[in-house]
Amino acid sequence: MNYKVFLFLAISMVSTLTFAQGKFITDAGIAINESDFESAKSAIEKAEEAINQKQSAGEKIDEKELRKFWRYKEHIYIRLAKDQTDSLLKLKYMAASKQAGLKYFETDKTKYYEVEVKDDMTILSSLYQNVGVEYFNKKDFVNASLMFDEAIVINKSSGKEDFRLYHNGAFSALYAKNYDKAIAYFNLLIANKYNQQNSLLAYKRNLVHAYSEQGNKEMALTKLSEFNSGDTISPDLLKEEISILLELNKHPEALKKMDQLMNIGPKDALMLENMGILYEQAGENQKALKSYNEALSLDATRANSYYGIGKIICYDYIALNKEINTLEKENEGMRTIHANKDQSKIIANDKIIADKKKLSVQKAEEVAGYIEKALTYAPNDKDALHLLLQIYDNLDQKEKAAAIKERLAKLK
C-alpha cells in the first residue's frame, strides 16, 4: 500500500469516528428530550466507545462535544438510577453518573452546563445519602460510611457543603470503627458549630469516645480539657474527663474534677451514685459513702448505691478480721513463750479479740443488710449475690447461703 493511500484511509477512519461520535451524542440528546433513557444510554455508550477509539488513535476531542458528552452521560445515568429498584444496578448507575459529573467539572472550563450539572449532582448526592441511611438502618455501618463519603465528594465537586452528611458520616464511621474518619468529621462539625443547640454536646462526647477507642487517651483528655474550659462547663463532659483520668491512674486530677462536678449542680440521684462509684475507685471511701447516701435520699431504689455502701462497709469488715487474725497469732506466740509467767497481756488481748469479733459480726450483718436491699432492686446482680454468699458463709448462715447458691445456679 503506498503512502498516499494509507494516509487517505487513516483520515477516512478518523472522519468516520468523528461522525459516529457526533451522531451518537446527538441521538442521546434526542432520546433525553423524549425521556427515553434506555435508548439514550445505548447511544451514549456508543459515543463513549467512539471517543475512546479516537483518544487511542491520538486524536483530540472537540471540547464542545466532550462537555456535551459528559453532561448527557451524567444526566442519563442519574435518571436511570432514580427509577431503578435493583440495588446493585442502582449503585452502578449512580457511580457512572458521579464519574461523568466529576469529569464535566474537570474538563469544561466554559461552565456551559454548570447549573444543570450542579442540580443533577445535588440529586445524586441525595441518592447516595438515602442509600447510606438504608445501610445505616440495617447496621451495615461500613457501607453506610462509604455512601455518605460519596455524597460528600459529590457536593464538594459542585461547591456545596451539607453538614447533615458530615453528621451521618461521622456516626457511621464511628460505628464502623473507622476512628480517623469519625474524628475528622466530628472536629469539622464542632468547628462549624453545626446544630449547636441539639447536637454539639453529642459531637464532643463522641469525638472523645473516638479518640479513646483509637487508644489516644491523652488526646481525649486534651479535648475534654478544652471543652470544659471557660464559663460553660458540661457535667456530662466533666464526668467523661474524670473517667479517663481514673483509667490513667491520675487520681489527684480526678479528685479535683470530682469536687468541681459536685459544686456545679444541680444534683440528681444517678449523678450522685456515679460520683460515689468514682470516689470509690479513687479510694475516697468516705466521700463515696456520702455520695451514695445522698443518692438514696433522693431515690431509695438505687441498687448500685446500696451495693456501694455494702462494699465499703465490707472493706472495714475485712480489715477488722485481719486485725483479729494478727492478735490471735500474737497471743498464740505469747502463750508458748510465757506459759508459766504473767498472763495479763494475753488476757487483755483475749478481751480485745472478743470485742472485735462481736464488731466483726455486726459489720457482716450490716453488709448483708445493704446487699440484700440492693438485690431487692437488682435481683440478678451476680456481683452482689457472690458478695452476699461470702458474708452468709462467714456468718455460718447455711440456709441463706444455700438459697443464694441456688439463685446463682439459675443465672448461669
C-alpha positions as CSV (number, residue, x, y, z in Angstrom):
1,M,0.0,0.0,0.0
2,N,1.5,3.3,-1.0
3,Y,1.8,6.2,1.5
4,K,-0.9,8.3,-0.1
5,V,-3.5,5.5,0.1
6,F,-2.6,4.8,3.7
7,L,-2.9,8.4,4.6
8,F,-6.3,8.6,2.9
9,L,-7.5,5.6,4.8
10,A,-6.3,7.0,8.1
11,I,-8.1,10.3,7.5
12,S,-11.2,8.5,6.4
13,M,-11.2,6.3,9.6
14,V,-10.8,9.4,11.8
15,S,-13.6,11.2,10.0
16,T,-15.8,8.2,10.4
17,L,-15.1,8.0,14.1
18,T,-15.8,11.8,14.5
19,F,-19.0,11.5,12.6
20,A,-20.1,8.5,14.7
21,Q,-19.2,10.2,17.9
22,G,-21.2,13.3,17.0
23,K,-24.2,11.2,15.7
24,F,-24.4,9.1,18.9
25,I,-24.2,12.2,21.1
26,T,-26.9,13.8,19.1
27,D,-29.0,10.6,19.3
28,A,-28.5,10.6,23.1
29,G,-29.7,14.2,23.3
30,I,-32.9,13.4,21.3
31,A,-33.6,10.4,23.4
32,I,-33.2,12.5,26.6
33,N,-35.7,15.0,25.3
34,E,-38.1,12.2,24.7
35,S,-37.4,10.8,28.2
36,D,-36.3,7.5,26.6
37,F,-33.3,7.0,28.9
38,E,-32.7,3.4,27.9
39,S,-32.2,4.5,24.3
40,A,-30.2,7.5,25.5
41,K,-28.0,5.1,27.5
42,S,-27.3,2.9,24.4
43,A,-26.4,6.0,22.3
44,I,-24.1,7.5,24.9
45,E,-22.3,4.1,25.3
46,K,-21.7,4.1,21.6
47,A,-20.5,7.7,21.7
48,E,-18.1,6.8,24.5
49,E,-16.7,3.9,22.5
50,A,-16.0,6.2,19.6
51,I,-14.4,8.8,21.9
52,N,-12.1,6.1,23.4
53,Q,-11.1,4.9,19.9
54,K,-10.2,8.5,18.9
55,Q,-8.2,9.0,22.0
56,S,-6.4,5.7,21.4
57,A,-5.5,6.9,18.0
58,G,-4.1,10.1,19.5
59,E,-6.8,12.4,18.2
60,K,-8.0,15.4,20.0
61,I,-11.7,15.5,21.0
62,D,-13.7,18.7,20.3
63,E,-14.2,20.4,23.7
64,K,-17.8,21.4,22.9
65,E,-18.6,17.8,22.0
66,L,-16.8,16.4,25.1
67,R,-18.6,18.7,27.5
68,K,-21.9,17.7,25.9
69,F,-21.0,14.0,26.2
70,W,-20.2,14.3,30.0
71,R,-23.3,16.4,30.6
72,Y,-25.6,13.8,28.8
73,K,-23.9,10.8,30.4
74,E,-24.3,12.1,34.0
75,H,-27.9,13.1,33.3
76,I,-28.8,9.8,31.7
77,Y,-27.4,7.7,34.5
78,I,-28.9,9.7,37.3
79,R,-32.3,9.4,35.7
80,L,-31.9,5.7,35.4
81,A,-30.6,5.4,39.0
82,K,-33.6,7.3,40.3
83,D,-36.1,4.8,38.8
84,Q,-34.0,1.6,39.4
85,T,-35.3,-0.8,42.0
86,D,-32.4,-3.3,41.8
87,S,-29.9,-2.0,44.4
88,L,-26.8,-3.2,42.7
89,L,-27.8,-1.7,39.4
90,K,-28.8,1.5,41.1
91,L,-25.4,1.8,42.6
92,K,-23.8,1.1,39.3
93,Y,-25.8,3.9,37.6
94,M,-25.0,6.3,40.4
95,A,-21.3,5.6,40.1
96,A,-21.5,6.2,36.4
97,S,-23.3,9.5,36.9
98,K,-20.8,10.6,39.6
99,Q,-17.9,9.8,37.3
100,A,-19.4,11.8,34.4
101,G,-20.3,14.7,36.6
102,L,-16.8,14.9,38.1
103,K,-15.3,14.7,34.6
104,Y,-17.6,17.5,33.5
105,F,-16.3,19.8,36.2
106,E,-12.8,18.8,35.5
107,T,-12.8,19.4,31.7
108,D,-15.3,22.1,30.9
109,K,-13.7,25.5,31.6
110,T,-16.6,27.3,29.9
111,K,-19.1,26.2,32.6
112,Y,-21.6,25.9,29.8
113,Y,-23.8,23.3,31.6
114,E,-22.7,24.1,35.1
115,V,-26.1,25.0,36.5
116,E,-27.7,21.8,35.1
117,V,-24.9,19.6,36.2
118,K,-24.9,21.1,39.7
119,D,-28.6,20.5,40.0
120,D,-28.1,16.8,39.0
121,M,-25.2,16.4,41.4
122,T,-27.5,17.6,44.2
123,I,-29.9,14.9,43.3
124,L,-27.2,12.3,43.1
125,S,-25.8,13.4,46.5
126,S,-29.3,12.8,47.9
127,L,-29.5,9.4,46.3
128,Y,-26.2,8.4,47.9
129,Q,-27.4,9.8,51.2
130,N,-30.7,7.8,51.0
131,V,-28.7,4.6,50.3
132,G,-26.4,5.4,53.2
133,V,-29.4,5.7,55.5
134,E,-30.7,2.4,54.3
135,Y,-27.4,0.7,55.1
136,F,-27.2,2.5,58.5
137,N,-30.7,1.3,59.5
138,K,-29.5,-2.3,58.6
139,K,-26.5,-1.7,60.9
140,D,-24.2,-2.0,57.9
141,F,-22.1,0.9,59.1
142,V,-19.1,0.2,56.8
143,N,-21.2,0.6,53.6
144,A,-23.2,3.5,55.1
145,S,-20.0,5.3,55.7
146,L,-18.9,4.7,52.1
147,M,-22.2,6.1,50.8
148,F,-22.1,9.3,52.9
149,D,-18.4,9.8,51.8
150,E,-19.6,9.6,48.1
151,A,-22.2,12.2,48.8
152,I,-19.7,14.5,50.4
153,V,-17.3,14.2,47.5
154,I,-20.1,15.0,45.0
155,N,-21.2,18.0,47.0
156,K,-17.7,19.3,47.1
157,S,-17.3,18.9,43.4
158,S,-20.2,21.4,42.8
159,G,-19.0,23.8,45.6
160,K,-21.7,22.8,48.1
161,E,-21.4,21.7,51.7
162,D,-24.2,19.9,53.6
163,F,-23.3,19.3,57.2
164,R,-26.0,16.7,57.6
165,L,-23.7,14.5,55.5
166,Y,-20.9,15.0,57.9
167,H,-23.2,14.3,60.8
168,N,-24.3,11.0,59.2
169,G,-20.8,10.2,58.0
170,A,-19.3,10.8,61.5
171,F,-21.6,8.4,63.3
172,S,-21.4,5.8,60.5
173,A,-17.6,5.9,60.7
174,L,-17.6,5.8,64.5
175,Y,-19.8,2.6,64.5
176,A,-17.7,1.1,61.7
177,K,-14.7,1.7,63.9
178,N,-13.1,4.0,61.3
179,Y,-11.9,6.3,64.1
180,D,-9.7,8.6,62.0
181,K,-12.6,9.5,59.7
182,A,-15.0,9.9,62.6
183,I,-12.5,12.2,64.4
184,A,-12.1,14.3,61.2
185,Y,-15.9,14.7,60.7
186,F,-16.7,15.4,64.4
187,N,-14.0,18.0,64.5
188,L,-15.5,19.7,61.4
189,L,-19.0,19.7,62.9
190,I,-17.7,21.1,66.2
191,A,-15.6,23.8,64.5
192,N,-18.6,24.9,62.4
193,K,-21.0,24.6,65.4
194,Y,-23.5,22.7,63.3
195,N,-26.8,22.0,65.0
196,Q,-25.3,23.7,68.1
197,Q,-28.4,23.6,70.3
198,N,-29.2,19.9,69.8
199,S,-26.1,18.0,68.8
200,L,-22.9,19.9,69.8
201,L,-22.6,18.1,73.1
202,A,-23.1,14.7,71.4
203,Y,-20.4,15.6,68.9
204,K,-18.0,16.5,71.6
205,R,-18.7,13.3,73.6
206,N,-18.4,11.1,70.5
207,L,-15.2,12.8,69.4
208,V,-13.7,12.0,72.8
209,H,-15.0,8.4,72.5
210,A,-13.4,8.1,69.1
211,Y,-10.0,9.2,70.5
212,S,-10.4,6.8,73.4
213,E,-11.3,3.9,71.2
214,Q,-8.4,4.7,69.0
215,G,-6.2,4.4,72.1
216,N,-5.3,8.1,72.2
217,K,-6.5,8.8,75.8
218,E,-4.2,11.8,76.1
219,M,-5.8,13.5,73.1
220,A,-9.2,12.6,74.5
221,L,-8.2,14.4,77.8
222,T,-6.8,17.4,75.8
223,K,-10.1,17.8,74.0
224,L,-12.1,17.4,77.3
225,S,-10.0,20.0,79.0
226,E,-10.6,22.3,76.0
227,F,-14.4,21.7,76.1
228,N,-14.5,22.1,79.9
229,S,-12.7,25.4,80.0
230,G,-14.4,28.8,80.3
231,D,-17.8,29.7,81.7
232,T,-19.9,26.9,80.2
233,I,-18.9,23.5,81.7
234,S,-20.9,20.4,80.9
235,P,-21.4,18.0,83.7
236,D,-21.5,15.1,81.2
237,L,-18.1,16.1,79.7
238,L,-16.7,16.6,83.1
239,K,-17.7,13.0,84.0
240,E,-16.0,11.8,80.9
241,E,-12.9,13.6,81.9
242,I,-13.0,12.1,85.4
243,S,-13.5,8.6,84.0
244,I,-10.5,8.8,81.7
245,L,-8.3,10.4,84.4
246,L,-9.2,7.4,86.6
247,E,-8.3,5.0,83.8
248,L,-4.9,6.6,83.5
249,N,-4.5,6.4,87.3
250,K,-4.3,10.2,87.6
251,H,-6.2,10.2,90.8
252,P,-5.3,13.7,92.2
253,E,-6.5,15.3,89.0
254,A,-9.6,13.1,89.0
255,L,-10.5,14.1,92.6
256,K,-10.2,17.8,91.7
257,K,-12.6,17.3,88.8
258,M,-15.0,15.4,91.1
259,D,-15.1,18.2,93.6
260,Q,-15.7,20.6,90.7
261,L,-18.5,18.4,89.4
262,M,-20.2,18.3,92.8
263,N,-20.2,22.1,93.0
264,I,-21.7,22.9,89.7
265,G,-25.1,21.1,90.3
266,P,-28.0,20.5,90.0
267,K,-27.6,17.1,91.6
268,D,-29.7,14.1,90.8
269,A,-29.7,10.5,92.2
270,L,-27.9,9.0,89.2
271,M,-25.2,11.6,89.2
272,L,-24.6,11.2,92.9
273,E,-24.5,7.5,92.6
274,N,-22.0,7.7,89.7
275,M,-19.9,10.1,91.8
276,G,-19.9,7.6,94.6
277,I,-18.6,5.0,92.2
278,L,-15.9,7.4,91.0
279,Y,-14.9,8.3,94.6
280,E,-14.7,4.6,95.5
281,Q,-12.5,3.9,92.5
282,A,-10.2,6.7,93.6
283,G,-10.0,5.2,97.2
284,E,-12.0,8.1,98.7
285,N,-14.4,5.9,100.6
286,Q,-15.8,8.5,103.0
287,K,-16.7,10.8,100.1
288,A,-18.1,7.7,98.3
289,L,-20.4,6.9,101.3
290,K,-21.6,10.5,101.4
291,S,-22.5,10.4,97.7
292,Y,-24.2,7.0,97.9
293,N,-26.3,8.2,100.9
294,E,-27.2,11.4,99.2
295,A,-28.3,9.4,96.1
296,L,-30.5,7.2,98.3
297,S,-32.0,10.3,100.0
298,L,-33.3,11.4,96.5
299,D,-34.2,7.9,95.2
300,A,-34.4,5.0,97.6
301,T,-34.4,2.4,94.8
302,R,-30.8,2.9,93.7
303,A,-29.4,-0.6,93.7
304,N,-25.8,0.4,93.0
305,S,-25.9,2.8,95.9
306,Y,-26.9,0.1,98.4
307,Y,-24.3,-2.2,96.8
308,G,-21.6,0.5,97.0
309,I,-22.3,1.2,100.7
310,G,-22.3,-2.6,101.4
311,K,-18.9,-2.9,99.7
312,I,-17.3,-0.1,101.6
313,I,-18.5,-1.5,104.9
314,C,-17.2,-4.8,103.7
315,Y,-13.7,-3.2,103.4
316,D,-13.9,-2.3,107.1
317,Y,-15.1,-5.9,107.9
318,I,-12.1,-7.4,106.0
319,A,-9.7,-5.0,107.8
320,L,-11.2,-5.9,111.1
321,N,-10.8,-9.6,110.5
322,K,-7.1,-9.1,109.6
323,E,-6.6,-7.3,113.0
324,I,-8.3,-10.2,114.8
325,N,-6.0,-12.7,113.0
326,T,-2.9,-10.7,113.9
327,L,-3.9,-10.5,117.6
328,E,-4.7,-14.2,117.7
329,K,-1.3,-15.1,116.3
330,E,0.3,-12.7,118.8
331,N,-1.5,-14.4,121.7
332,E,-0.6,-17.8,120.4
333,G,3.1,-16.9,120.4
334,M,2.9,-15.4,123.9
335,R,1.2,-18.5,125.3
336,T,4.1,-20.6,124.0
337,I,6.8,-18.3,125.3
338,H,5.2,-17.3,128.7
339,A,3.4,-20.5,129.6
340,N,4.2,-20.2,133.3
341,K,4.6,-16.4,133.6
342,D,2.4,-13.4,133.8
343,Q,-0.7,-13.9,131.6
344,S,-2.1,-10.3,131.9
345,K,-1.1,-9.3,128.3
346,I,-2.7,-12.4,126.9
347,I,-5.9,-11.9,128.9
348,A,-6.1,-8.2,127.7
349,N,-5.7,-9.3,124.1
350,D,-8.3,-12.0,124.5
351,K,-10.8,-9.4,125.6
352,I,-9.9,-7.1,122.6
353,I,-10.3,-10.1,120.3
354,A,-13.7,-11.0,121.7
355,D,-14.9,-7.3,121.3
356,K,-13.5,-7.2,117.8
357,K,-15.3,-10.5,116.9
358,K,-18.6,-9.0,118.1
359,L,-17.9,-5.9,116.0
360,S,-17.0,-8.2,113.0
361,V,-20.3,-9.9,113.2
362,Q,-22.1,-6.6,113.4
363,K,-20.2,-5.4,110.3
364,A,-21.0,-8.6,108.4
365,E,-24.7,-8.3,109.2
366,E,-24.6,-4.6,108.2
367,V,-23.0,-5.6,104.8
368,A,-25.6,-8.3,104.4
369,G,-28.4,-5.8,105.0
370,Y,-27.2,-3.4,102.3
371,I,-26.6,-6.1,99.8
372,E,-30.0,-7.7,100.4
373,K,-31.5,-4.2,99.8
374,A,-29.5,-3.9,96.6
375,L,-30.8,-7.3,95.4
376,T,-34.4,-6.1,96.1
377,Y,-34.0,-3.7,93.1
378,A,-31.5,-5.7,91.1
379,P,-32.2,-9.3,91.9
380,N,-29.9,-10.8,89.2
381,D,-26.8,-8.8,90.1
382,K,-24.2,-11.6,90.2
383,D,-21.5,-9.4,92.0
384,A,-24.0,-8.6,94.7
385,L,-25.1,-12.3,95.0
386,H,-21.5,-13.5,95.3
387,L,-20.7,-11.0,98.0
388,L,-23.8,-11.9,99.9
389,L,-22.9,-15.6,99.7
390,Q,-19.5,-14.9,101.1
391,I,-21.0,-13.0,104.0
392,Y,-23.6,-15.7,104.8
393,D,-20.8,-18.3,104.7
394,N,-18.7,-16.3,107.2
395,L,-21.8,-15.9,109.4
396,D,-22.4,-19.6,109.2
397,Q,-25.9,-19.0,107.9
398,K,-26.1,-22.2,105.9
399,E,-29.8,-22.0,104.7
400,K,-29.4,-18.4,103.4
401,A,-26.1,-19.4,101.7
402,A,-27.8,-22.4,100.0
403,A,-30.6,-20.1,98.8
404,I,-28.0,-17.7,97.2
405,K,-26.2,-20.6,95.6
406,E,-29.5,-21.8,94.0
407,R,-30.1,-18.3,92.6
408,L,-26.6,-18.1,91.1
409,A,-27.1,-21.5,89.6
410,K,-30.2,-20.4,87.8
411,L,-28.3,-17.4,86.3
412,K,-25.6,-19.5,84.6
